[in-house]
Amino acid sequence: MNTLKAQTIQLTLPKADIQMLRKLASGMRWSLSTITAKKKSGIEKGLEDIRKGNVYHAKDSQDLIKQILG
């Protein structure tokens, strides 16, 4: 009777090593799936900038244009 239980782990590897891991997993009859990083939305990026203090204030519209183009 097989008493071994499956366990899920997460590894962070360089992209260059993924193919080698796939070959190893196939030989060992492991299940392998990749997880892609969640892409941040524009709102999430903006809120992150606000939390970090990356905000700029313009005294008027001309100053705003100068900051954007300058």
NORVENUR-V913727 format. One line per field, one symbol per residue. ss: DSSP state (2 for helix, 1 for strand, 0 for the rest). A space follows every 10 residues. Layout:
ss=???
//
This chain:
ss=0000000000 0000222222 2222222200 0000000000 0222222222 2200000000 2222222220
//
